[in-house]
């Protein structure tokens, strides 16, 4: 008995057949999942909806405050 067969209890041919059976099962499962899975690069599905239609006003107010501060430095 070879050392590998002594530890697993299966001869090499049986281990090889089980390995091929396992790989075939993985291939079938991967194919089945790929038929139902839709991949896209559009990440907007994961982003929260925009709460207010005028969301740019906060950005505009921050920019105006920063610009007035910069002008005050150089005045």
C-alpha positions, 0 to 999 in steps of 0.5 A: 500500500502506498503512503497516500492510499494508506492515509486516505483509504482510497486507491489512486484510481478512485481518488482520481475519479472522485476528483474528476466528479468534483470538478464536473460538479463545479463546472455544472454549478458554475454554468447554472449560476452564470445563466441566472447572474447578470453582471454590469458595471453600473454601480448606481443600483447600489447608491442611495437615491438623491433625497432633494432635487437641488442637491448642488446648492450645498456644494455651491454654498460651500464654494461661495463661502470658500471663495469669499474667504480667499478673497478676504485673505488677499483684500 
